[in-house]
Amino acid sequence: MSMPSTFQKPPRWIPVLAWVIAILIFFPIFWMALTSFKTETEAISTPPSLFFVPTMENYTDVIDRSNYARFVWNSIAVSFGSTLLALAFAIPAAYAMAFFPTKRTPSTLLWMLSTKMMPPVGVLIPMYLLFKTLGLLDTVTGLLIIYTLINLPIVVWMLYTYFKDVPGEILEAGRVDGANPMQELFLLLLPLAVPGIASTGLLSVILSWNEAFWSLNLTSSQGAPLTAFIASFSSPQGLFWAKLSAASLMAIAPILVVGWMSQRQLVSGLTFGAVK
């Protein structure tokens, strides 16, 4: 005789609510894409025009006005480079705190996370002067350093959580077989934590790609990523909504494609260790 299932079908309104929330989240992107194919007059018309003749003029103007490829390359170099650096520092740190904790480990983790609560504008002037002294203003290297530092606490916390979910018995078995800490880390732990590392890396890339405060204040042209590229379309004469929408869509399109292609790894990593 089979045991009755305790799983209950969710109420019908929950899927409807999920669709409503999804539409609300997606609508700004949809409206931005729609506006990017309008003329400037149609973009600011009241009420908004839903039926119009699409034009590619905004995209050609955006490409002609600036070196789009350079901004894309800067964003790729800074986002992926800072993520690799953050992982290189965070993996050993998270491993040590997860499997060799001390009485100061909880306070150390809390201190690292508390640095994310500090307003960036509070340290803008000393960081600007430091970067100016070191010759890092308007450079990809400067942004790569600052993005690594601001994402490192989140990366350490996420990896620490994932590593804690790995059964310690596996590492103990490796020690019995004579594995040293480096072998434990690279041959036992990392292969088991690939989903968690992948989702952490993807989140770090997204955070770096979307970071605007430091890119606008520490770069101007040569080291500027796509966030500065978008800001360049605001002027004292006003905002050109159609061109700004085209520039914004061109800036978010690469990371949207990466996120869409990596959604399976992201979901797998976020649920890593959820089922024991």
LINHU-V312607 format. One line per field, one symbol per residue. phi: phi as a letter, one per 20 degrees, with the letter a starting at -180 (. if undefined). burial: b if it has 16 or more other C-alpha atoms within 10 Angstrom, else e. Layout:
# LINHU-V312607
phi=???
burial=???
This chain:
# LINHU-V312607
phi=.efffefdffgffffffffffffffeggffffffffdefffffdfcffeedbefcefffffffffbegffffffffffffffffffffefffffffffdcfcfeggffffffffffeffgffdffffffffffemdflcfffffffffffeggffffffgffffefgfffffffffenfegffgfeddffffdggffffffffffffffefdgfffedccbfdfefffgfffedbgfpeefffffffffffeggfffffffdffffffffefnfde
burial=eeeeeeeeeeeeeeeeeeeeeeeeeeeeeeebbbbbbbbbebbeeeeeeeeeeeeeebbeebeeeeebebbbbbbbbbbbbbbbbbbeebbbebbbbbeeeeeeeeeebeebbeeeeeeeeeeeeebbeebeeeebbbbbbbbbbbbbebbbbbbbbbbbbbbebbeeeebeebeeeebeeeebbeebbbebbbbbbbbbbbbbbbbbbbbbebbbbbbbeebbbbbbbbeebeeeeeebbbbbbbbbbbbeeebeeebeeeeebbebbbebbeee
